[in-house]
Amino acid sequence: MPKLKSRRAAAKRFRASGTGKIMRRKAFKSHLLAHKSPTRRRNLSKIAVVSEVDTDRVHGMLPYL
């Protein structure tokens, strides 16, 4: 059976944690930061876990993650 290709856009956005959960960055941290509070900016910098609903979709895009 041939090897499966992974979606390169998804490969740049998702990583697996040590326990196998899929991790992602948070949105809204690229620009227009002046009016956002420092607490909000700090929380946007943290890594988040992908929702259980979306994990099958991400595994479809990244079969070897």
C-alpha positions as CSV (number, residue, x, y, z in Angstrom):
1,M,0.0,0.0,0.0
2,P,1.5,3.4,-0.9
3,K,2.4,6.0,1.7
4,L,-0.2,8.6,2.4
5,K,0.6,12.3,1.9
6,S,0.0,14.8,4.6
7,R,-1.5,18.2,4.0
8,R,1.4,20.6,4.3
9,A,-0.7,23.5,5.5
10,A,-2.0,21.3,8.4
11,A,1.5,20.0,9.1
12,K,2.7,23.6,9.8
13,R,-0.2,24.3,12.2
14,F,-0.6,21.2,14.4
15,R,1.8,19.3,16.6
16,A,1.3,16.2,18.8
17,S,1.9,16.4,22.5
18,G,3.7,13.8,24.5
19,T,0.4,12.1,25.4
20,G,-0.8,12.1,21.8
21,K,-3.2,15.1,22.0
22,I,-3.1,17.5,19.0
23,M,-2.0,21.0,19.9
24,R,-2.6,24.2,18.0
25,R,-1.9,27.9,18.3
26,K,-4.7,30.4,19.1
27,A,-6.1,32.9,16.6
28,F,-6.2,36.7,16.8
29,K,-2.6,37.3,17.9
30,S,-1.1,38.5,14.6
31,H,-2.1,42.2,14.4
32,L,-4.3,44.9,16.0
33,L,-2.8,44.2,19.4
34,A,-2.8,47.7,20.7
35,H,-6.4,47.7,22.0
36,K,-6.2,44.1,23.4
37,S,-5.4,43.9,27.1
38,P,-2.0,42.4,28.2
39,T,-3.9,39.5,29.9
40,R,-5.7,38.7,26.7
41,R,-2.5,38.9,24.6
42,R,-0.8,36.7,27.1
43,N,-3.5,34.1,27.0
44,L,-3.6,34.1,23.2
45,S,0.1,33.2,23.2
46,K,-0.5,29.9,24.9
47,I,-0.9,26.6,23.1
48,A,-4.4,25.1,23.0
49,V,-5.6,21.5,22.6
50,V,-7.7,20.8,19.5
51,S,-11.3,20.0,20.3
52,E,-12.4,16.3,20.5
53,V,-14.8,17.0,17.6
54,D,-12.0,18.1,15.3
55,T,-9.4,15.5,16.1
56,D,-10.6,13.0,13.5
57,R,-10.5,15.8,10.9
58,V,-6.9,16.7,11.8
59,H,-5.9,13.0,11.8
60,G,-7.3,12.7,8.3
61,M,-5.1,15.6,7.1
62,L,-2.1,14.3,9.0
63,P,-2.2,10.5,8.9
64,Y,1.2,10.0,10.6
65,L,0.8,12.5,13.4
